[in-house]
């Protein structure tokens, strides 16, 4: 099995929203904001190559929204979803499975593209994976999350007939990884726990957006159930420290991976490194 980092570019989000109740005087030391209080974040996806399966985890923000939409997020960088996949030697036609941790626009927007004013799946031969609970949550959104669940990103998956649901109470349909379900950020977000070279690599999505979010109180203002996020982070990080999990960050603008350790202040970062260094 081979793992390929798929960089889809950078965007900006409000620093206060990203760090919740943590004061700016603290979080700006690790994530300096611009004049508008916006911090830079990555949209880093992961491609799993294993036999006849090519599994992409998340796909970034895409490019089909209008100029007004993108003006809020300051997209920048030289990488894109398609070019990064091509750099691995594959194309969109080779992807067999599109695994979506959750359906917020910065995680699933690249999975649907606009071609001559028509919405089409970016990966025409892939099965698109979500779960029934999260699908219902995303297609019948609450007022707090409504702006993050865009119908043009989501509905074409079902209309295509390529949408599949993972049983949250059953076994993972993937031999390559188990799934940790988290409901603090949004309902039934899926965290792949990938078995690779004798280690467990966790694609932590928005449970832990960056290394800076390791301390328990560092919970995003976007999270719908922040106290549940606290519990899930505590459970997850203790286990990660106990068993030597490798955390793979989707949004950290600098760090791809880290390990963690127990300290007298709680679980904290141990080593940071690139996935290619394993």
N, C-alpha and C positions, 0 to 999 in steps of 0.2 A: 504493500500500500504506500502511496505517495501523497503528501499534502502540499498544496500550492497556495500561497497567500495571494489573494485577489484584491488589489487596491483599486477603489472606485473614486478616489478623490477626497477632498476635504470640504467641510462646511462649517458654519458658525452658529452657535446658540448662545443665548444669554447666560452669563456665568452664574447669576443668582438662581436661575431656574435649574441649572445643572447641579448645584450644590445645596439647594434647599435651605435649611436653617443655619448652615455653616456660614459665619460672617465672611464678607469679602476680604477683610484684612488678613484672613487665614488662607482661603483658597487661592487668592491671587499670587501667593508665593510659588505655587506649583503650576498654575494655569493663568498666566498674565492676560488680562482682557485688553481689548482695544478701547478707543475713546467712547465707544457706544456700549461698553460693558460686555461685548461679545467675545467668546473664546473659540478657538479653533479645535475641531474634532475630526477624526478620521472616520471613514466608512470602509472598514477592512473586512473583507469576506474570506471564505475559506473553501477551497476546492479539494475534494477527496477523490483520488484516483485509485480504484480498487477493482481489478479484473475488468469485467464488462460494465461496471457501474462508474459513473462520473457524477458525484454528488456535490452540488453547490449549496453552501450555507449562506443565506441572505444575499442580497444583490444591490444594495445601495439605493440611492434616491431616484435614479433614472433621469430622463431629460425631456419628458413629454409635457410637463406642466408649463404654464405661461410665464411670461417675464415677471409679472407682479409676484407670483408665488416664489420664484427663485430669488427675487430681490430681498426677501426676508432672511435668506440663508447663506448668501455670499459664497457660492460654490467656487472653489479654486483648486489648483493643482493640475498636474499633467496627466494623471492616470484616469482611466475610465474602465467601466465594467468590461466592455467588449475587447478593448486593447489589452487589458490585463489577462483575460482568458486566452487571447491569441498568443501572448508571450509564453504561455505554458505549452504551446503546441496544439491546443484544442480550439474548437469553435463552438458557437452556441448550439449547433446541431448535434454536438457530441454529449451534451449534458443530459443525463438520464433521469436525474432527480433534483428538483429545486426545493430544498428544505428551508422553511421560513420560521425563524425563531418566534416572530410575531409580525403583525401586519401594520405597524406604524410606517409612515411613508418613507422614512430613511432606511428601512430594512427590506422593503418589498417593492419599491417604486421601479427598480430596474427590471423587474420580471415581466412587465407589460410595456410595449412600445407602441408609438403612434406611427402608422404607415399610411400615407395618403389619407389622413383624417379618419383612419380606421384603427381601432385598438386590436393589437395582436400580441400573443405571448412571445416573449423574447426567445424562449427556449422551446421550439415547436415539438420536440420529441420527448420532453421531460414530463414526469409526473410532478405536480406541485403539492407539497405536503404542509398541512396545517393540522388543527384538531377541532372537533365539532364545538367544543366549549368556546374556544377563542374565536372561531369563525362567527358564532352567534354574537359574541361580544363586539366584534369588529363591524358586523353588518347591521347591528342594532345599537349603535354607539351611544354612550352617555354624553352629556353636554360637555364634560371636561375633556374627553378624548376625541370628540367628533372631528376636530380639525386635523387630527393625526391619521384618521382612517378615511382614505380617499377611495370612493367607489371605482374610479377608473383604474386604480391599482389592484383592486380586489375582485370585483365581479367577473372580469374576463376569465379568471382562473376557472370558475364554476361553469361559465357559459361555454368554455372550450371542451368540457368533459374531461379535463386533465387533472382536476382537483381530487386529492385523496386526503382522508382524515386518519390521523393516528389515534389509536385507542389509548386514552390516558391511564386506563387501568390494566392494560395488557402489556405484552412484550414489545420492545422496539422492532419495527419492521426492517431495521438496518442491522446487519451483522457487525458493522464497523463501530457502532456506538449505542450506548444507553442514553436515556433522556431524563433530565431533571426538570420537573415542572415547577414554575415559580409564578405566583399570582399577586405579588406586591406592586410591581411596575404596571402590569396589565394582566388580564385574566389568562392563565395557562400559557405563559411564555415558555418556550421549550429551549433548554440548554443542552446541547449535545455533549456527551462525555465520551470522547473518542479514544479508542485503544490504539496506541501507536508506539512502536519500538519499546515495548514493555512499560510504557508510561500511560497516564491518562491525561489527555489534553481537553480542557473544558472551554468551549466557545461560549463566553459568559454574557455576550449580548448586553442588555441593559440591566442585568442584575448588578454588574460591576462595570460601568462604562470605561473606567480607566484605573491605573494604579492609584491615583489620588483618591479614589472612592473606596479604598479598602477599610478605613475606620468605620465602624458601624453607624455613627450619626450622619455620615456623608451620604444622604439619600436625596435623590433628585426631586425637585418640586413637581416634576411630571408624574411621579408615581401615584397611582390611584389609592393605594393602601400602604402608606409609609411604615406603619407599625408591623405589617406583615413582611415588608421588605427587610426590616431590621431582623426579624426572626429568621428569614430565609438566608440572609447574608451570614448571620451568626452560625447557623447550621452548616452552610456550604463552606465557609472559610475554615471552620474548625476541622472539617473533614479534609479539606484541601491541605491544611498544615499537617494533619495526622498521616495522610497517605501520599504526600508529595505530588499532588496534582499540579499540572502546568496550566495556568490561566492564559487564554488567548483573548486579547482585547479587540473588540470591534471599533471602539471610538477613541482609544488613547491616541493622541496625535504623534506621540514619539515611540512609545513602547509597544512592541508586538506581544510579548509574553513575559510572565514572571512566575516564580514560585513564592510561596509564603511560609512563614514560620510563626510559632507561638512566642510572644514576648510578654513582659509584665504589663504592657499597655493593650494587650489583645493581639490578634493576628495581624501581622504586618508583612510588608514585602521582604523577600529574602534576596533573590537574584532577578535581574531583568535581562532579557536576551531576545534575539530574533529566532523565529521558528527554524530557520535554516541552520542554526547552530546546534540543533539536537543531533 
